[in-house]
Amino acid sequence: MKSWGWASWFLGCAVVIGACTVEQSEDDGESSPSSASTAATGGASATGTGGGSGACETQPTYTECAECFCDGDDVGCTAQKNIVGMYLYCGQSCSAACTAFCTSYDPADIDAACSACADPIDCQNPVTPENQADCMSASESCQADANCEAFREKLQMCPAG
């Protein structure tokens, strides 16, 4: 299983992108998120396994479940991370707080100020107009990308929180 040192980024991603969806409700990789439909996925099936250690949706925590799906779907996981980075960390709400990350897209550059801005964004209940805009943009981008959308659907099978 891959190291998941930036779980808060990914956890925020699923909540943010999934909650903004009007009709529909994932990404692996080294640095950023993406979007779209249920078409082609680069890895595990929605009910299949990720990293080969068993059914991902039976993992005890959301983070472990997401890691499992990422292990089995690098393309979708990366797409999801890229979109989350682009719209939640580097969108209207947090681009000023996340300048280092938005320049490098290196998760190591997500500092305390950046996390404090982006982690609390809840797309089910956006606090500001900027949060609402960022959430809607992320959701629309993910729906437009088949790999992201298929991965996001997988994440919906993970245990809450």
Backbone as ProteinMPNN parsed JSONL, in Angstrom:
{"seq_chain_A": "MKSWGWASWFLGCAVVIGACTVEQSEDDGESSPSSASTAATGGASATGTGGGSGACETQPTYTECAECFCDGDDVGCTAQKNIVGMYLYCGQSCSAACTAFCTSYDPADIDAACSACADPIDCQNPVTPENQADCMSASESCQADANCEAFREKLQMCPAG", "coords_chain_A": {"N_chain_A": [[0.856, -1.189, 0.0], [0.534, 2.205, -0.761], [2.233, 5.009, 0.665], [0.382, 7.333, 2.497], [0.708, 10.175, 3.119], [-0.582, 12.578, 2.966], [-3.261, 12.599, 3.71], [-5.324, 14.31, 4.552], [-5.721, 16.029, 2.429], [-6.806, 14.346, 0.496], [-9.058, 13.358, 1.82], [-10.59, 15.685, 2.159], [-11.056, 16.133, -0.482], [-12.828, 14.094, -1.362], [-15.117, 14.663, 0.122], [-15.634, 17.3, -0.635], [-15.771, 17.334, -3.518], [-17.612, 15.269, -4.014], [-19.919, 16.131, -2.691], [-20.787, 18.337, -4.035], [-21.945, 17.571, -6.298], [-24.52, 17.572, -8.635], [-26.022, 15.565, -9.894], [-24.528, 13.2, -9.839], [-22.229, 11.334, -7.975], [-12.664, 9.761, -8.265], [-8.399, 8.679, -7.529], [-5.02, 8.456, -8.109], [-1.605, 8.957, -7.673], [1.175, 11.112, -8.006], [0.959, 13.84, -7.477], [-1.46, 15.53, -8.163], [-5.203, 16.209, -8.545], [-8.299, 15.05, -10.493], [-11.2, 14.533, -12.844], [-14.686, 13.185, -13.79], [-16.76, 10.742, -15.765], [-18.311, 7.444, -15.599], [-16.984, 5.826, -17.347], [-14.006, 4.677, -18.691], [-11.683, 3.234, -16.47], [-8.62, 3.162, -14.697], [-8.059, 1.005, -13.093], [-9.13, -0.873, -10.381], [-12.35, -2.415, -10.157], [-15.557, -1.023, -9.281], [-16.547, -2.53, -7.18], [-14.472, -4.089, -6.636], [-11.079, -4.954, -5.789], [-8.373, -2.999, -4.528], [-5.397, -2.571, -3.859], [-4.838, -5.27, -3.844], [-5.179, -6.509, -1.426], [-7.647, -7.294, -0.538], [-11.176, -6.571, -0.464], [-11.712, -3.197, -1.001], [-13.743, -1.572, 0.063], [-14.285, -2.787, 2.464], [-12.381, -2.029, 4.223], [-11.349, -0.711, 7.407], [-11.322, 2.093, 7.87], [-12.008, 5.324, 6.36], [-9.717, 6.476, 5.193], [-7.98, 4.264, 4.847], [-9.53, 2.768, 3.086], [-9.678, 4.544, 0.884], [-6.945, 4.646, 0.228], [-6.571, 2.005, -0.565], [-8.236, 1.852, -2.856], [-6.839, 3.733, -4.396], [-4.422, 2.412, -4.756], [-5.224, 0.491, -6.56], [-6.139, 1.93, -8.699], [-4.503, 3.988, -10.182], [-4.705, 5.958, -12.166], [-7.317, 7.101, -11.918], [-7.191, 7.959, -9.261], [-5.119, 9.844, -9.324], [-6.273, 11.702, -11.043], [-8.427, 12.601, -9.475], [-7.039, 13.754, -7.285], [-5.685, 15.797, -8.597], [-7.752, 17.502, -9.388], [-8.864, 18.233, -6.935], [-6.677, 19.585, -5.835], [-6.426, 21.662, -7.695], [-8.881, 23.095, -7.54], [-9.739, 23.247, -4.816], [-7.542, 23.698, -3.133], [-6.113, 25.5, -4.655], [-7.94, 27.236, -5.67], [-10.394, 29.916, -5.663], [-10.869, 30.265, -2.907], [-8.581, 29.466, -1.343], [-6.13, 29.966, -2.609], [-4.299, 32.03, -1.971], [-3.417, 31.315, 0.59], [-2.233, 28.939, 0.03], [0.009, 29.212, -1.612], [2.653, 28.141, -1.997], [2.186, 25.374, -2.405], [0.449, 25.537, -4.629], [2.15, 26.414, -6.546], [4.023, 24.385, -6.825], [2.687, 21.924, -6.668], [3.401, 19.923, -4.995], [2.76, 17.782, -2.437], [4.205, 18.05, -0.071], [4.459, 20.727, 0.238], [2.173, 21.639, 1.389], [1.398, 23.554, 3.834], [0.779, 24.584, 7.284], [-0.923, 26.864, 7.211], [-2.098, 26.618, 4.7], [-3.414, 24.124, 4.956], [-5.142, 24.812, 7.039], [-6.859, 26.507, 5.724], [-7.919, 25.013, 3.484], [-8.674, 22.387, 4.388], [-11.047, 22.546, 6.044], [-13.072, 23.074, 4.18], [-16.267, 22.366, 3.217], [-18.178, 20.929, 0.985], [-20.796, 20.185, 1.07], [-21.978, 21.99, 2.586], [-21.197, 24.808, 1.916], [-19.429, 27.607, 3.188], [-18.763, 30.169, 2.276], [-19.233, 32.331, -0.632], [-17.053, 31.923, -2.316], [-16.152, 29.379, -1.532], [-18.368, 27.905, -2.39], [-18.224, 28.323, -5.188], [-15.71, 27.172, -5.763], [-16.194, 24.509, -5.01], [-18.272, 23.77, -6.78], [-16.946, 24.05, -9.243], [-14.954, 22.097, -8.972], [-16.536, 19.782, -8.767], [-17.871, 19.787, -11.264], [-15.666, 19.55, -12.973], [-14.694, 17.047, -12.25], [-16.861, 15.441, -12.978], [-16.669, 15.715, -15.698], [-14.496, 14.227, -16.383], [-13.845, 10.992, -17.034], [-12.236, 9.161, -15.606], [-11.837, 10.359, -13.083], [-14.49, 10.604, -12.181], [-15.339, 7.901, -12.073], [-13.58, 6.98, -10.122], [-14.376, 8.563, -7.965], [-16.907, 7.526, -7.543], [-16.217, 5.024, -6.564], [-15.056, 5.774, -4.128], [-17.292, 6.506, -2.699], [-18.188, 4.192, -1.605], [-16.678, 3.788, 0.592], [-16.201, 3.702, 4.189], [-17.729, 6.225, 6.244], [-16.093, 9.322, 7.068]], "CA_chain_A": [[0.0, 0.0, 0.0], [1.315, 3.431, -0.862], [2.191, 5.917, 1.809], [-0.667, 8.339, 2.323], [1.116, 11.221, 4.026], [-1.385, 13.777, 2.802], [-4.636, 12.11, 3.771], [-6.311, 15.378, 4.694], [-6.007, 16.54, 1.094], [-7.684, 13.42, -0.175], [-10.322, 13.303, 2.542], [-11.326, 16.878, 1.767], [-11.418, 15.954, -1.881], [-14.027, 13.28, -1.519], [-16.243, 15.395, 0.676], [-15.881, 18.489, -1.43], [-16.205, 17.04, -4.87], [-18.803, 14.441, -3.996], [-21.081, 16.839, -2.187], [-21.195, 19.394, -4.954], [-22.523, 16.969, -7.477], [-25.954, 17.749, -8.785], [-26.633, 14.3, -10.248], [-23.687, 12.056, -9.576], [-21.285, 11.555, -6.918], [-11.693, 9.329, -7.327], [-7.189, 9.255, -8.109], [-3.736, 8.07, -7.557], [-0.575, 9.678, -8.363], [2.196, 11.742, -7.223], [0.754, 15.19, -6.999], [-2.649, 16.345, -8.278], [-6.502, 15.579, -8.758], [-9.003, 15.204, -11.78], [-12.646, 14.404, -12.831], [-15.503, 12.699, -14.896], [-17.862, 9.78, -15.888], [-18.013, 6.088, -15.193], [-16.377, 5.076, -18.438], [-12.757, 3.966, -18.467], [-10.914, 3.425, -15.245], [-7.31, 2.561, -14.832], [-7.752, -0.005, -12.103], [-10.103, -1.77, -9.786], [-13.764, -2.156, -10.402], [-16.194, -0.333, -8.159], [-16.704, -3.434, -6.049], [-13.295, -4.938, -6.618], [-10.032, -4.66, -4.825], [-7.429, -1.979, -4.962], [-4.01, -2.988, -3.783], [-4.708, -6.702, -3.81], [-5.26, -7.023, -0.063], [-9.043, -7.545, -0.189], [-12.125, -5.562, -0.926], [-11.401, -1.874, -0.443], [-14.852, -1.03, 0.843], [-14.339, -3.421, 3.785], [-11.323, -1.472, 5.069], [-11.986, -0.147, 8.596], [-11.422, 3.557, 7.89], [-12.094, 5.968, 5.059], [-8.375, 6.656, 4.656], [-7.493, 2.968, 4.371], [-10.344, 2.432, 1.919], [-9.226, 5.4, -0.212], [-5.609, 4.187, -0.148], [-6.763, 0.747, -1.272], [-8.71, 2.171, -4.201], [-5.742, 4.401, -5.104], [-3.454, 1.386, -5.143], [-5.76, -0.24, -7.695], [-6.571, 2.836, -9.771], [-3.59, 5.136, -10.181], [-5.186, 6.991, -13.084], [-8.46, 7.783, -11.3], [-6.738, 8.607, -8.026], [-4.374, 11.034, -9.718], [-7.236, 12.655, -11.59], [-9.149, 13.165, -8.335], [-6.127, 14.617, -6.535], [-5.403, 16.991, -9.396], [-8.914, 18.397, -9.343], [-8.936, 18.776, -5.575], [-5.613, 20.577, -5.717], [-6.703, 22.801, -8.559], [-10.044, 23.896, -7.162], [-9.928, 23.452, -3.383], [-6.337, 24.287, -2.569], [-5.602, 26.582, -5.502], [-9.076, 27.98, -6.209], [-10.647, 31.248, -5.112], [-10.869, 30.297, -1.44], [-7.333, 29.195, -0.627], [-4.895, 30.126, -3.393], [-3.348, 32.897, -1.259], [-2.864, 30.559, 1.716], [-1.563, 27.739, -0.484], [0.881, 29.641, -2.71], [3.76, 27.2, -2.229], [1.622, 24.162, -3.002], [-0.118, 25.855, -5.942], [3.275, 26.603, -7.46], [4.762, 23.133, -7.008], [1.802, 20.749, -6.591], [4.074, 18.93, -4.163], [2.037, 17.715, -1.159], [5.085, 18.492, 1.015], [4.308, 22.176, 0.352], [0.917, 21.98, 2.061], [1.788, 23.951, 5.181], [-0.312, 24.739, 8.245], [-1.867, 27.884, 6.739], [-2.823, 26.036, 3.571], [-4.323, 23.12, 5.52], [-6.184, 25.494, 7.819], [-7.808, 27.083, 4.773], [-8.563, 24.046, 2.595], [-9.231, 21.201, 5.041], [-12.426, 22.678, 6.54], [-14.074, 23.326, 3.146], [-17.288, 21.327, 3.18], [-19.007, 21.257, -0.176], [-22.201, 19.943, 1.348], [-22.458, 23.176, 3.279], [-20.159, 25.822, 1.73], [-19.583, 28.755, 4.069], [-18.616, 31.432, 1.549], [-19.465, 32.22, -2.088], [-15.843, 31.382, -2.919], [-16.208, 27.937, -1.288], [-19.396, 27.374, -3.276], [-17.689, 28.348, -6.549], [-14.647, 26.173, -5.855], [-16.822, 23.19, -4.938], [-18.988, 23.514, -8.03], [-15.945, 23.864, -10.299], [-14.336, 20.784, -8.764], [-17.523, 18.766, -9.105], [-18.076, 19.795, -12.714], [-14.449, 19.035, -13.601], [-14.638, 15.611, -12.016], [-17.889, 14.814, -13.806], [-16.232, 15.782, -17.095], [-13.359, 13.322, -16.545], [-14.333, 9.646, -16.742], [-11.412, 8.509, -14.589], [-12.144, 10.976, -11.797], [-15.859, 10.264, -11.786], [-15.369, 6.488, -11.698], [-12.885, 6.863, -8.847], [-15.242, 9.179, -6.958], [-17.965, 6.55, -7.252], [-15.616, 4.012, -5.699], [-14.88, 6.348, -2.789], [-18.578, 6.567, -2.013], [-18.375, 2.923, -0.908], [-15.821, 3.776, 1.786], [-16.879, 4.13, 5.423], [-17.732, 7.676, 6.484], [-15.151, 10.066, 7.835]], "C_chain_A": [[0.892, 1.24, 0.0], [1.198, 4.266, 0.399], [1.188, 7.023, 1.524], [-0.417, 9.467, 3.293], [0.267, 12.473, 3.945], [-2.855, 13.413, 2.74], [-5.659, 13.227, 3.874], [-6.673, 15.973, 3.349], [-7.041, 15.646, 0.42], [-9.044, 13.335, 0.514], [-11.185, 14.498, 2.188], [-11.842, 16.755, 0.353], [-12.719, 15.203, -2.024], [-15.255, 14.009, -1.004], [-16.612, 16.548, -0.232], [-16.454, 18.151, -2.786], [-17.494, 16.252, -4.866], [-20.048, 15.199, -3.592], [-21.606, 17.895, -3.139], [-21.918, 18.857, -6.163], [-24.022, 17.15, -7.507], [-26.623, 16.412, -9.038], [-25.823, 13.1, -9.797], [-22.735, 12.321, -8.427], [-19.869, 11.623, -7.415], [-10.275, 9.364, -7.875], [-5.963, 8.764, -7.424], [-2.687, 8.896, -8.227], [0.323, 10.384, -7.42], [1.795, 13.114, -6.727], [-0.569, 15.875, -7.201], [-3.924, 15.612, -8.662], [-7.174, 15.771, -10.127], [-10.478, 14.891, -11.721], [-13.278, 13.469, -13.837], [-16.552, 11.628, -14.777], [-17.412, 8.369, -15.555], [-17.312, 5.271, -16.257], [-15.091, 4.389, -18.013], [-12.135, 4.284, -17.13], [-9.601, 2.698, -15.427], [-7.068, 1.43, -13.871], [-8.928, -0.827, -11.675], [-11.521, -1.411, -10.177], [-14.374, -1.551, -9.158], [-16.369, -1.247, -6.964], [-15.5, -4.345, -5.891], [-12.307, -4.538, -5.558], [-9.111, -3.606, -5.381], [-6.042, -2.541, -4.986], [-3.816, -4.473, -3.659], [-4.845, -7.295, -2.424], [-6.689, -7.309, 0.361], [-9.913, -6.414, -0.672], [-11.878, -4.232, -0.224], [-12.509, -1.364, 0.467], [-14.999, -1.686, 2.209], [-13.223, -2.938, 4.707], [-11.976, -0.726, 6.235], [-12.151, 1.37, 8.614], [-11.525, 4.086, 6.465], [-10.714, 6.076, 4.419], [-7.828, 5.349, 4.108], [-8.245, 2.521, 3.124], [-9.88, 3.236, 0.701], [-7.844, 4.974, -0.698], [-5.699, 2.909, -0.972], [-7.232, 1.004, -2.701], [-7.629, 2.872, -5.025], [-4.71, 3.391, -5.589], [-3.92, 0.638, -6.386], [-6.149, 0.626, -8.873], [-5.737, 4.108, -9.746], [-4.124, 6.283, -11.028], [-6.323, 7.793, -12.461], [-8.062, 8.558, -10.06], [-5.985, 9.897, -8.342], [-5.309, 12.107, -10.246], [-7.982, 13.365, -10.469], [-8.265, 14.146, -7.572], [-5.834, 15.906, -7.292], [-6.551, 17.994, -9.324], [-9.056, 19.023, -7.965], [-7.877, 19.853, -5.395], [-5.94, 21.841, -6.483], [-7.812, 23.688, -8.016], [-10.189, 24.155, -5.665], [-8.722, 24.106, -2.731], [-5.899, 25.524, -3.354], [-6.727, 27.376, -6.162], [-9.218, 29.331, -5.534], [-10.462, 31.321, -3.604], [-9.481, 30.276, -0.815], [-6.05, 29.444, -1.405], [-3.858, 30.999, -2.683], [-2.671, 32.154, -0.109], [-2.02, 29.373, 1.251], [-0.596, 28.045, -1.631], [1.979, 28.633, -3.008], [3.256, 25.934, -2.905], [1.128, 24.433, -4.423], [0.96, 26.11, -6.984], [3.917, 25.267, -7.812], [3.883, 21.9, -7.207], [2.481, 19.595, -5.868], [3.361, 18.911, -2.815], [2.886, 18.141, 0.041], [4.966, 19.994, 1.243], [2.962, 22.604, 0.928], [1.268, 22.274, 3.516], [0.552, 24.156, 6.059], [-1.359, 25.746, 7.771], [-2.721, 27.348, 5.595], [-3.841, 25.008, 4.076], [-5.469, 23.773, 6.28], [-7.243, 26.114, 6.909], [-8.611, 25.997, 4.061], [-9.249, 22.891, 3.314], [-10.675, 21.382, 5.512], [-13.482, 22.914, 5.449], [-14.997, 22.117, 3.052], [-18.253, 21.665, 2.053], [-20.48, 20.915, 0.021], [-22.826, 21.171, 1.989], [-21.417, 24.29, 3.153], [-20.458, 27.095, 2.538], [-19.574, 30.073, 3.308], [-18.973, 31.242, 0.071], [-18.249, 31.636, -2.813], [-15.803, 29.873, -2.753], [-17.2, 27.282, -2.239], [-18.87, 27.281, -4.712], [-16.605, 27.283, -6.739], [-15.217, 24.762, -5.856], [-17.533, 22.838, -6.24], [-18.007, 23.281, -9.182], [-15.287, 22.493, -10.188], [-15.293, 19.674, -9.169], [-17.724, 18.662, -10.612], [-16.86, 19.228, -13.441], [-14.343, 17.527, -13.428], [-15.673, 14.885, -12.875], [-17.469, 14.767, -15.273], [-15.084, 14.826, -17.395], [-13.786, 11.925, -16.099], [-13.542, 8.961, -15.634], [-11.698, 9.058, -13.193], [-13.521, 10.536, -11.31], [-15.96, 8.809, -11.344], [-14.681, 6.273, -10.344], [-13.733, 7.436, -7.716], [-16.373, 8.232, -6.576], [-17.456, 5.45, -6.349], [-15.5, 4.527, -4.262], [-16.18, 6.411, -2.006], [-18.902, 5.266, -1.279], [-17.557, 2.836, 0.369], [-16.619, 4.189, 3.016], [-16.749, 5.627, 5.626], [-16.549, 8.094, 7.342], [-13.891, 9.549, 8.215]], "O_chain_A": [[1.9, 1.284, 0.705], [0.188, 4.226, 1.102], [1.16, 7.579, 0.426], [-1.223, 9.706, 4.193], [0.396, 13.354, 4.795], [-3.592, 13.847, 1.854], [-6.758, 13.103, 3.333], [-7.816, 16.381, 3.143], [-8.022, 16.125, -0.15], [-10.073, 13.248, -0.157], [-12.382, 14.348, 1.943], [-12.937, 17.219, 0.033], [-13.618, 15.642, -2.741], [-16.313, 13.972, -1.632], [-17.783, 16.741, -0.558], [-17.521, 18.643, -3.154], [-18.393, 16.547, -5.653], [-21.131, 14.927, -4.11], [-22.765, 18.298, -3.042], [-22.448, 19.624, -6.967], [-24.709, 16.906, -6.515], [-27.679, 16.135, -8.469], [-26.395, 12.081, -9.41], [-22.518, 13.459, -8.012], [-18.945, 11.808, -6.623], [-10.307, 10.064, -8.888], [-5.937, 8.683, -6.196], [-2.929, 9.477, -9.285], [0.23, 10.259, -6.199], [2.242, 13.53, -5.658], [-0.836, 16.8, -6.434], [-3.814, 14.461, -9.086], [-6.68, 16.592, -10.899], [-11.033, 14.964, -10.624], [-12.558, 12.959, -14.695], [-17.221, 11.584, -13.744], [-16.239, 8.144, -15.26], [-17.074, 4.083, -16.041], [-15.093, 3.599, -17.069], [-12.066, 5.439, -16.71], [-9.489, 1.75, -16.204], [-5.95, 0.919, -13.823], [-9.637, -1.408, -12.497], [-11.838, -0.262, -10.482], [-13.761, -1.57, -8.091], [-16.343, -0.773, -5.828], [-15.525, -5.276, -5.086], [-12.641, -3.882, -4.571], [-9.088, -3.361, -6.587], [-5.556, -2.951, -6.041], [-2.698, -4.911, -3.385], [-4.641, -8.498, -2.261], [-6.923, -7.55, 1.546], [-9.43, -5.424, -1.222], [-11.84, -4.165, 1.005], [-12.239, -0.789, 1.522], [-15.761, -1.195, 3.041], [-13.128, -3.387, 5.85], [-13.057, -0.161, 6.066], [-13.031, 1.883, 9.306], [-11.182, 3.402, 5.5], [-10.559, 5.797, 3.23], [-7.267, 5.327, 3.012], [-7.649, 1.954, 2.208], [-9.709, 2.68, -0.384], [-7.595, 4.944, -1.903], [-4.985, 2.751, -1.961], [-6.686, 0.437, -3.647], [-7.517, 2.63, -6.227], [-4.19, 3.504, -6.699], [-3.093, 0.195, -7.185], [-6.458, 0.106, -9.945], [-6.21, 5.169, -9.339], [-4.006, 7.448, -10.647], [-6.298, 9.023, -12.474], [-8.533, 9.672, -9.831], [-6.198, 10.921, -7.693], [-5.151, 13.287, -9.931], [-8.151, 14.584, -10.503], [-8.7, 15.251, -7.25], [-5.746, 16.978, -6.694], [-6.325, 19.199, -9.21], [-9.338, 20.215, -7.847], [-8.163, 20.922, -4.856], [-5.756, 22.951, -5.985], [-7.687, 24.912, -8.033], [-10.718, 25.197, -5.281], [-8.871, 24.974, -1.871], [-5.377, 26.479, -2.779], [-6.483, 28.113, -7.117], [-8.28, 29.828, -4.91], [-9.958, 32.316, -3.082], [-9.231, 30.998, 0.15], [-4.968, 29.153, -0.894], [-2.661, 30.734, -2.784], [-1.48, 32.345, 0.137], [-1.188, 28.866, 2.004], [-0.409, 27.216, -2.522], [2.208, 28.305, -4.172], [3.849, 25.475, -3.881], [1.372, 23.63, -5.324], [0.695, 26.027, -8.183], [4.307, 25.04, -8.957], [4.302, 20.937, -7.849], [2.165, 18.43, -6.107], [3.354, 19.923, -2.114], [2.34, 18.552, 1.065], [5.326, 20.49, 2.31], [2.644, 23.794, 0.954], [1.415, 21.36, 4.327], [-0.576, 23.928, 5.623], [-2.557, 25.504, 7.915], [-3.925, 27.6, 5.537], [-5.001, 25.028, 3.663], [-6.619, 23.345, 6.18], [-8.405, 26.227, 7.3], [-9.841, 26.049, 4.034], [-10.315, 22.454, 2.88], [-11.467, 20.446, 5.39], [-14.673, 22.951, 5.758], [-14.55, 20.991, 2.834], [-19.054, 22.592, 2.172], [-21.321, 21.316, -0.783], [-24.04, 21.368, 1.941], [-20.814, 24.685, 4.15], [-21.587, 27.584, 2.562], [-20.306, 30.997, 3.663], [-19.009, 30.113, -0.418], [-18.4, 30.933, -3.812], [-15.468, 29.151, -3.692], [-16.916, 26.236, -2.822], [-19.057, 26.26, -5.373], [-16.585, 26.581, -7.749], [-14.768, 23.912, -6.624], [-17.401, 21.721, -6.74], [-18.229, 22.396, -10.008], [-15.087, 21.81, -11.193], [-14.893, 18.726, -9.846], [-17.745, 17.562, -11.165], [-17.011, 18.502, -14.424], [-13.948, 16.815, -14.351], [-15.383, 13.828, -13.436], [-17.879, 13.867, -16.006], [-14.735, 14.636, -18.56], [-14.058, 11.704, -14.919], [-14.121, 8.253, -14.81], [-11.79, 8.295, -12.232], [-13.682, 10.143, -10.155], [-16.605, 8.516, -10.338], [-15.146, 5.481, -9.523], [-13.799, 6.856, -6.632], [-16.749, 8.151, -5.407], [-18.176, 4.988, -5.464], [-15.803, 3.812, -3.307], [-16.165, 6.373, -0.775], [-19.79, 5.239, -0.427], [-17.729, 1.899, 1.15], [-17.594, 4.934, 2.91], [-15.755, 6.227, 5.216], [-16.073, 7.354, 8.203], [-13.116, 10.236, 8.879]]}, "name": "protein", "num_of_chains": 1, "seq": "MKSWGWASWFLGCAVVIGACTVEQSEDDGESSPSSASTAATGGASATGTGGGSGACETQPTYTECAECFCDGDDVGCTAQKNIVGMYLYCGQSCSAACTAFCTSYDPADIDAACSACADPIDCQNPVTPENQADCMSASESCQADANCEAFREKLQMCPAG"}
